[in-house]
């Protein structure tokens, strides 16, 4: 089982979409979190420890996660998907971008 943690700012659009899409794959558990104080589910040490791979939407998310959780990231893969905050939840273009970019960092399927 591969455990994926998707991180965006508010955990309302991009990362929940990613978690929904990749949770449908066999052998994948996916959850989402956000970096902002007002996000739905804040990224936490427990989530970082749970994940095999942490996939963030923007470089700013990587920087926040790395700064706050550096000791927990020692044996983790942390990658930036470079997906801007311009999409609605489950937007077909967002889903296509995720399906194109996530396999660069994780073997799926």
C-alpha positions in Angstrom: 0.0 0.0 0.0 1.3 3.4 -1.0 0.2 6.3 1.2 0.0 9.7 -0.5 -0.4 13.0 1.2 -1.5 15.9 -1.0 -1.0 19.4 0.2 -2.4 22.7 -1.0 -3.2 26.0 0.8 -6.8 25.7 2.0 -7.4 21.9 1.5 -10.6 22.8 -0.3 -10.0 22.3 -4.0 -6.7 20.9 -5.4 -5.5 18.5 -2.7 -9.0 17.1 -2.0 -9.4 16.5 -5.7 -6.1 14.7 -5.8 -7.0 12.6 -2.8 -10.3 11.6 -4.4 -8.7 10.7 -7.7 -5.9 8.6 -6.3 -7.9 6.9 -3.6 -9.7 5.1 -6.4 -6.4 3.3 -7.4 -5.7 -0.1 -6.1 -2.9 -0.1 -3.6 -3.1 3.6 -2.9 -4.4 5.4 0.2 -4.6 9.2 -0.3 -5.5 12.0 2.0 -5.2 15.8 1.8 -4.3 18.7 4.0 -3.5 22.4 3.8 -0.9 24.8 4.9 -3.1 27.8 5.8 -4.3 28.5 9.3 -7.9 28.5 8.1 -7.7 25.2 6.0 -10.1 22.4 6.3 -7.5 19.9 7.6 -4.1 21.3 8.5 -1.0 19.4 7.6 0.4 17.9 10.8 3.3 15.8 12.0 1.0 12.7 12.2 0.0 13.1 8.6 3.7 13.6 7.5 4.6 10.4 9.5 1.7 8.5 7.9 2.6 9.4 4.3 5.1 7.5 2.1 5.1 10.4 -0.4 4.1 14.1 0.1 3.0 15.9 -3.0 2.4 19.6 -2.7 0.8 21.8 -5.3 3.3 24.8 -5.2 6.8 25.5 -4.1 5.5 27.7 -1.3 3.8 24.6 0.1 7.0 22.6 0.0 8.8 25.4 1.8 6.2 25.6 4.5 6.2 21.8 5.0 10.0 21.5 5.0 10.4 24.4 7.4 7.8 23.1 9.9 8.4 19.3 9.6 12.1 19.0 8.6 13.0 16.3 11.1 10.0 14.1 10.0 10.9 14.4 6.3 14.3 12.5 6.6 13.1 9.4 4.7 10.2 10.9 2.8 9.8 11.9 -0.8 8.5 15.5 -1.0 7.7 16.8 -4.5 6.1 19.8 -6.1 3.4 19.2 -8.7 3.4 22.9 -9.9 -0.4 23.2 -10.1 -1.7 26.7 -9.6 -4.7 27.6 -7.5 -7.1 28.3 -10.5 -9.2 25.1 -10.5 -12.5 24.1 -9.0 -13.0 20.8 -7.1 -12.8 17.9 -9.6 -12.2 20.2 -12.5 -11.5 17.9 -15.5 -8.4 19.9 -16.4 -7.1 19.6 -12.8 -7.8 15.9 -12.8 -5.9 15.5 -16.1 -2.9 17.5 -14.7 -2.8 15.3 -11.6 -3.0 12.1 -13.6 -0.1 13.4 -15.8 2.1 14.6 -13.0 1.7 12.3 -10.0 3.1 9.2 -11.8 6.4 11.1 -12.2 6.9 10.7 -8.4 4.9 7.6 -7.5 4.4 4.2 -9.2 0.6 3.8 -9.4 -1.5 1.0 -10.8 
